[in-house]
Amino acid sequence: MTAGRSPDPITPMWRGVLAFRLLTWAFACGTVIVQSGHYQREWLAWTILGVMAVWSVVSSFLYLRERTRPPALVVFDLVLTTALLLTSPWVLSDAQFALNVPLITTVWAAVPPVAAGARFGASGGVLAGLVLGVATGLAREKFDLDVARDGVLLAAAGLLVGMAATMGRRSAARLEQALRKEAATAERERLARSIHDSVLQVLARVRKRGNEVGGEAAELAKLAGEQEIALRSLVTTEPLAPNDRGTASLRAALQLLATSSVQVSTPADDVELPAHVTGELVAITREALSNVEKHAGPEAQAWVLLEDLGGEVVVSVRDDGPGIPDGVLERAAAAGHLGVVESIRGRVRDLGGSATLDTGPGRGTEWEVRVPSTRGAR
């Protein structure tokens, strides 16, 4: 196993590939024994059988260890098997071809599509099966129903193994992610308990005492309160880094924006979106909150609401400021100065969504941003 890399979850499937290879070689050996004395070149038949035996042993050792299982090995396996199969016209006699005797590789040739499916997935397995199907037709110098049947069976074997391998890897990845998330949650809970018993209690006491004393101490109390909220959010939210599917938690990212003047409400369930969409929505929310602080004053309160409606995600940012007087936005548009308003709408348009601004004198300002909830790969 490569350092820092998880082991291949379908390693047991590779053991099945090796068992299949040894079993099919035994069948090929029995075929050569039964047909002995009828081949056009007897020595060549036994030589090819020997090469098949050597490669069966060598490939078994190589396929068993993940670090000796590169894509090139599977490609070489396919090339070697195809080359051995194409020697059949020099090995089999005309009478054997007339009796539809199996080619010199027999069912041993079915191993590369299975190996390709395990290594490359369904498309790789199907492609390998089609290559050997065409090689079978070339070796027999005809493309009839029997040849077509062999090609379909080879491609189908690669397809089924490829689908099973892909499903196995995806299931293992999801399980690994779930275990990492569980471990991270347990660690955050441990940190939260530790911080609650020390730092958070101190900040809460400073905030309470500062408000009682007043004056400059009240300003310190406000700062302590903001740090208390930020620290609580930090130890209770999910990790923000994109996961293996390329998605990030919008719910966790928005929760980190909570302060003493900003309340964040999110669904109980996580809301995962492609990482770039999450980043843009957080940036849009920050812009709206920055505008609140700039125009509504430091005493203004703001509320951020996240809703997951299935087909779309809605982020609302509302404040209790004085609102924007009538005609101000129109005059700004006429002068070509839209500032944050156009910046927010431009970002939302790039995401394929819509942004609505509702404001007026004495009733605050509210942004409602709607974007399609395009999920990452599952």
C-alpha positions as CSV (number, residue, x, y, z in Angstrom):
1,M,0.0,0.0,0.0
2,T,1.3,3.5,-0.9
3,A,2.0,5.7,2.1
4,G,-0.9,8.1,2.8
5,R,-3.2,6.2,0.5
6,S,-6.1,4.0,1.4
7,P,-5.9,0.3,0.4
8,D,-7.9,-0.8,-2.7
9,P,-11.2,-1.9,-1.3
10,I,-11.7,-4.5,-4.1
11,T,-8.6,-6.4,-3.3
12,P,-10.7,-9.6,-2.6
13,M,-12.0,-9.2,-6.1
14,W,-8.5,-9.4,-7.4
15,R,-8.1,-12.7,-5.6
16,G,-11.1,-13.9,-7.5
17,V,-9.4,-12.8,-10.8
18,L,-6.4,-14.9,-9.9
19,A,-8.5,-18.0,-9.0
20,F,-10.3,-17.5,-12.3
21,R,-7.0,-17.3,-14.2
22,L,-5.7,-20.6,-12.6
23,L,-9.0,-22.4,-13.3
24,T,-9.1,-21.3,-16.9
25,W,-5.5,-22.3,-17.4
26,A,-6.3,-25.8,-16.1
27,F,-9.1,-26.0,-18.6
28,A,-6.7,-24.9,-21.4
29,C,-4.3,-27.5,-20.3
30,G,-7.0,-30.2,-20.4
31,T,-8.0,-29.0,-23.9
32,V,-4.4,-29.3,-25.2
33,I,-4.1,-32.8,-23.8
34,V,-7.3,-33.9,-25.4
35,Q,-6.4,-32.4,-28.7
36,S,-2.8,-33.6,-28.6
37,G,-1.8,-35.3,-31.9
38,H,-4.3,-33.2,-33.9
39,Y,-2.5,-29.9,-33.9
40,Q,-0.7,-28.5,-36.9
41,R,2.3,-27.7,-34.8
42,E,2.3,-29.7,-31.6
43,W,5.4,-28.1,-30.2
44,L,3.9,-24.6,-30.6
45,A,0.8,-25.6,-28.7
46,W,2.8,-26.9,-25.7
47,T,5.0,-23.8,-25.9
48,I,2.1,-21.4,-25.8
49,L,0.5,-23.4,-22.9
50,G,3.9,-23.0,-21.1
51,V,3.9,-19.3,-21.6
52,M,0.3,-19.1,-20.3
53,A,1.4,-21.1,-17.2
54,V,4.4,-18.8,-16.5
55,W,2.3,-15.6,-17.0
56,S,-0.5,-17.0,-14.8
57,V,2.0,-17.4,-11.9
58,V,3.8,-14.1,-12.5
59,S,0.6,-12.1,-12.9
60,S,-0.8,-13.8,-9.8
61,F,2.1,-12.4,-7.7
62,L,1.8,-9.0,-9.3
63,Y,-2.0,-8.6,-9.0
64,L,-2.0,-9.7,-5.3
65,R,0.0,-6.6,-4.2
66,E,-1.5,-3.2,-4.9
67,R,1.8,-1.4,-5.5
68,T,2.6,-3.8,-8.3
69,R,-0.8,-3.4,-9.9
70,P,-0.4,-0.4,-12.2
71,P,-2.6,0.2,-15.2
72,A,0.2,-0.7,-17.5
73,L,0.2,-4.3,-16.1
74,V,-3.4,-4.8,-17.1
75,V,-2.8,-3.4,-20.6
76,F,0.2,-5.7,-21.0
77,D,-2.0,-8.6,-19.8
78,L,-4.5,-7.8,-22.6
79,V,-1.8,-7.4,-25.2
80,L,-0.1,-10.7,-24.3
81,T,-3.3,-12.7,-24.2
82,T,-4.4,-11.2,-27.6
83,A,-1.0,-12.1,-29.1
84,L,-1.2,-15.7,-27.9
85,L,-4.8,-16.0,-29.1
86,L,-3.7,-14.8,-32.6
87,T,-1.2,-17.6,-32.9
88,S,-4.1,-20.1,-33.2
89,P,-4.0,-20.2,-37.1
90,W,-0.4,-21.5,-36.8
91,V,-1.3,-24.1,-34.1
92,L,-4.7,-25.5,-35.1
93,S,-5.2,-27.6,-38.2
94,D,-7.8,-27.0,-40.8
95,A,-9.8,-30.0,-39.5
96,Q,-9.8,-28.5,-36.0
97,F,-11.1,-25.2,-37.3
98,A,-13.8,-27.0,-39.3
99,L,-14.9,-28.8,-36.1
100,N,-14.9,-25.4,-34.2
101,V,-12.2,-26.7,-31.7
102,P,-11.4,-24.0,-29.1
103,L,-8.5,-21.6,-29.9
104,I,-5.3,-22.3,-28.2
105,T,-6.0,-19.9,-25.3
106,T,-9.6,-21.2,-24.8
107,V,-11.4,-19.6,-21.9
108,W,-8.1,-18.4,-20.4
109,A,-8.6,-15.4,-22.8
110,A,-11.5,-14.2,-20.6
111,V,-9.2,-13.1,-17.8
112,P,-8.0,-9.7,-19.2
113,P,-11.6,-8.3,-19.6
114,V,-12.2,-9.2,-15.9
115,A,-8.9,-7.7,-14.8
116,A,-9.6,-4.5,-16.9
117,G,-13.0,-4.2,-15.4
118,A,-11.6,-4.5,-11.9
119,R,-8.9,-1.9,-12.6
120,F,-10.6,0.6,-15.0
121,G,-14.3,0.1,-14.3
122,A,-17.1,-1.0,-16.7
123,S,-15.8,0.9,-19.7
124,G,-12.4,-0.6,-19.5
125,G,-13.8,-4.1,-19.1
126,V,-16.1,-3.7,-22.1
127,L,-13.3,-2.4,-24.2
128,A,-11.0,-5.3,-23.3
129,G,-13.8,-7.7,-24.1
130,L,-14.4,-6.2,-27.5
131,V,-10.6,-6.3,-28.3
132,L,-10.5,-10.0,-27.6
133,G,-13.8,-10.5,-29.5
134,V,-12.3,-9.0,-32.6
135,A,-9.1,-11.0,-32.1
136,T,-11.2,-14.1,-31.9
137,G,-12.8,-13.3,-35.3
138,L,-9.4,-12.6,-36.9
139,A,-8.0,-15.9,-35.5
140,R,-10.8,-17.9,-37.0
141,E,-10.9,-15.7,-40.2
142,K,-14.6,-15.3,-39.9
143,F,-17.2,-13.3,-38.0
144,D,-20.2,-15.5,-37.5
145,L,-22.8,-16.0,-34.7
146,D,-20.4,-18.0,-32.5
147,V,-17.7,-15.3,-32.7
148,A,-20.2,-12.6,-32.0
149,R,-21.5,-14.6,-29.0
150,D,-17.9,-14.9,-27.6
151,G,-17.4,-11.2,-28.0
152,V,-20.6,-10.3,-26.2
153,L,-19.8,-12.7,-23.3
154,L,-16.3,-11.3,-22.9
155,A,-17.6,-7.7,-23.0
156,A,-20.4,-8.6,-20.6
157,A,-17.9,-10.2,-18.1
158,G,-15.8,-7.0,-18.2
159,L,-18.9,-4.9,-17.8
160,L,-20.3,-6.8,-14.7
161,V,-17.0,-6.9,-12.9
162,G,-16.3,-3.2,-13.8
163,M,-19.7,-2.2,-12.3
164,A,-19.1,-4.2,-9.2
165,A,-15.6,-2.8,-8.8
166,T,-16.8,0.8,-9.2
167,M,-19.7,0.3,-6.7
168,G,-17.3,-1.3,-4.2
169,R,-14.8,1.6,-4.4
170,R,-17.6,4.2,-4.1
171,S,-19.1,2.4,-1.1
172,A,-15.7,2.2,0.6
173,A,-15.1,5.9,-0.1
174,R,-18.5,6.8,1.5
175,L,-17.8,4.6,4.5
176,E,-14.4,6.1,4.9
177,Q,-15.8,9.6,4.7
178,A,-18.5,8.8,7.3
179,L,-15.9,7.4,9.7
180,R,-13.8,10.5,9.3
181,K,-16.8,12.7,9.9
182,E,-17.7,10.7,13.0
183,A,-14.2,11.0,14.3
184,A,-14.1,14.7,13.6
185,T,-17.5,15.1,15.4
186,A,-16.2,13.3,18.4
187,E,-13.1,15.4,18.5
188,R,-15.1,18.6,18.2
189,E,-17.4,17.5,21.1
190,R,-14.3,16.8,23.2
191,L,-12.9,20.2,22.4
192,A,-16.2,21.8,23.0
193,R,-16.4,20.3,26.5
194,S,-12.9,21.4,27.3
195,I,-13.4,24.9,26.0
196,H,-16.7,25.2,27.7
197,D,-15.1,24.4,31.1
198,S,-12.3,27.0,30.6
199,V,-12.3,29.7,27.8
200,L,-16.0,30.1,27.3
201,Q,-16.7,30.4,31.0
202,V,-14.1,33.1,31.3
203,L,-15.5,35.0,28.3
204,A,-19.0,34.7,29.6
205,R,-17.8,36.1,33.0
206,V,-15.9,39.0,31.4
207,R,-19.0,39.8,29.3
208,K,-21.3,39.7,32.3
209,R,-19.0,41.8,34.6
210,G,-18.2,44.3,31.9
211,N,-21.9,45.0,31.3
212,E,-22.4,45.5,35.0
213,V,-19.5,48.0,35.3
214,G,-20.3,49.9,32.1
215,G,-18.2,52.5,30.4
216,E,-15.1,51.2,28.7
217,A,-15.7,47.8,30.4
218,A,-18.9,47.5,28.4
219,E,-16.9,47.7,25.2
220,L,-14.7,44.9,26.4
221,A,-17.8,43.0,27.3
222,K,-19.1,43.4,23.8
223,L,-15.8,42.1,22.3
224,A,-15.8,39.2,24.7
225,G,-19.4,38.3,23.7
226,E,-18.4,38.3,20.0
227,Q,-15.4,36.1,20.6
228,E,-17.6,33.7,22.7
229,I,-20.1,33.4,19.8
230,A,-17.3,32.9,17.3
231,L,-15.6,30.2,19.4
232,R,-18.8,28.4,20.0
233,S,-19.5,28.3,16.2
234,L,-16.0,27.1,15.5
235,V,-16.2,24.1,17.8
236,T,-19.7,23.1,16.8
237,T,-19.7,23.3,13.0
238,E,-18.6,20.8,10.4
239,P,-15.2,21.0,8.6
240,L,-15.3,23.4,5.7
241,A,-12.8,21.7,3.4
242,P,-14.3,20.1,0.3
243,N,-14.8,16.4,0.7
244,D,-13.9,13.6,-1.7
245,R,-17.0,14.4,-3.8
246,G,-15.9,18.0,-4.3
247,T,-18.7,19.4,-2.1
248,A,-18.6,21.6,0.9
249,S,-21.1,22.3,3.7
250,L,-22.9,25.6,3.2
251,R,-24.6,25.2,6.6
252,A,-21.3,25.0,8.4
253,A,-19.8,27.9,6.5
254,L,-22.7,30.2,7.2
255,Q,-22.7,29.3,10.9
256,L,-19.2,30.7,11.3
257,L,-20.6,34.1,10.3
258,A,-22.6,34.4,13.6
259,T,-21.7,37.3,15.9
260,S,-23.4,39.2,18.7
261,S,-25.1,41.2,16.0
262,V,-25.7,38.5,13.4
263,Q,-27.9,35.5,14.0
264,V,-27.7,32.6,11.6
265,S,-30.5,30.0,11.2
266,T,-29.9,26.8,9.3
267,P,-31.7,23.5,8.7
268,A,-31.0,20.6,11.1
269,D,-29.7,18.5,8.1
270,D,-26.5,19.4,6.4
271,V,-26.6,21.3,3.1
272,E,-23.8,20.2,0.8
273,L,-23.1,22.0,-2.5
274,P,-20.2,22.0,-5.0
275,A,-17.3,23.7,-3.2
276,H,-17.2,26.7,-5.6
277,V,-21.0,27.3,-5.1
278,T,-20.6,27.2,-1.4
279,G,-17.7,29.6,-1.6
280,E,-19.6,32.1,-3.7
281,L,-22.7,32.0,-1.5
282,V,-20.6,32.7,1.6
283,A,-18.9,35.6,-0.2
284,I,-22.3,37.0,-1.2
285,T,-23.5,36.7,2.4
286,R,-20.4,38.5,3.6
287,E,-20.9,41.3,1.2
288,A,-24.5,41.8,2.3
289,L,-23.5,41.7,6.0
290,S,-20.6,44.2,5.3
291,N,-23.2,46.5,3.7
292,V,-25.3,46.2,6.8
293,E,-22.4,47.3,9.0
294,K,-21.5,50.1,6.7
295,H,-24.9,51.7,6.1
296,A,-27.2,50.5,8.9
297,G,-24.7,51.3,11.7
298,P,-22.8,49.2,14.3
299,E,-26.0,48.8,16.5
300,A,-28.0,47.2,13.7
301,Q,-29.0,43.5,14.0
302,A,-28.9,41.1,11.0
303,W,-30.4,37.7,10.4
304,V,-29.1,35.1,8.0
305,L,-31.5,32.3,7.0
306,L,-30.6,29.2,5.0
307,E,-33.3,27.1,3.4
308,D,-32.9,23.9,1.4
309,L,-36.0,23.5,-0.8
310,G,-34.7,20.4,-2.7
311,G,-34.5,21.9,-6.1
312,E,-32.9,25.1,-4.9
313,V,-31.1,26.7,-2.0
314,V,-32.3,30.0,-0.5
315,V,-30.1,32.3,1.5
316,S,-31.8,35.4,3.0
317,V,-30.0,38.3,4.7
318,R,-32.2,40.7,6.6
319,D,-31.4,43.7,8.9
320,D,-33.3,46.1,11.1
321,G,-31.6,49.2,9.7
322,P,-33.2,52.3,8.3
323,G,-33.5,50.8,4.8
324,I,-32.7,52.5,1.5
325,P,-34.7,55.7,0.7
326,D,-36.8,55.6,-2.3
327,G,-35.0,56.6,-5.5
328,V,-31.5,56.1,-4.2
329,L,-31.0,52.9,-6.2
330,E,-32.4,54.4,-9.4
331,R,-30.1,57.4,-9.1
332,A,-27.1,55.2,-8.5
333,A,-28.0,53.1,-11.6
334,A,-28.4,56.2,-13.7
335,A,-25.0,57.4,-12.5
336,G,-23.4,53.9,-13.1
337,H,-22.7,53.3,-9.4
338,L,-24.4,50.2,-8.2
339,G,-21.6,48.9,-6.0
340,V,-22.5,46.0,-3.7
341,V,-26.0,45.6,-5.3
342,E,-24.6,44.8,-8.8
343,S,-21.8,42.8,-7.3
344,I,-24.2,40.5,-5.5
345,R,-26.5,40.1,-8.5
346,G,-23.6,39.5,-10.8
347,R,-22.2,36.7,-8.6
348,V,-25.7,35.1,-8.3
349,R,-26.2,35.3,-12.1
350,D,-22.9,33.4,-12.6
351,L,-24.4,30.6,-10.4
352,G,-27.5,30.5,-12.5
353,G,-29.7,31.9,-9.7
354,S,-31.6,35.0,-8.9
355,A,-31.2,37.7,-6.2
356,T,-34.1,39.9,-4.9
357,L,-33.6,43.1,-2.9
358,D,-36.5,44.3,-0.7
359,T,-35.9,47.6,1.1
360,G,-37.6,50.9,1.9
361,P,-37.5,53.7,4.4
362,G,-37.9,52.5,8.0
363,R,-38.3,48.8,7.2
364,G,-34.7,47.6,6.8
365,T,-33.1,45.7,3.9
366,E,-33.5,42.1,2.9
367,W,-31.6,40.1,0.3
368,E,-33.1,36.8,-1.0
369,V,-30.7,34.8,-3.0
370,R,-31.9,31.6,-4.8
371,V,-29.5,29.2,-6.6
372,P,-30.2,25.7,-8.1
373,S,-29.2,23.1,-5.6
374,T,-26.8,21.3,-7.9
375,R,-25.4,18.5,-5.8
376,G,-21.9,17.0,-6.2
377,A,-21.2,13.5,-7.4
378,R,-22.7,10.9,-5.1
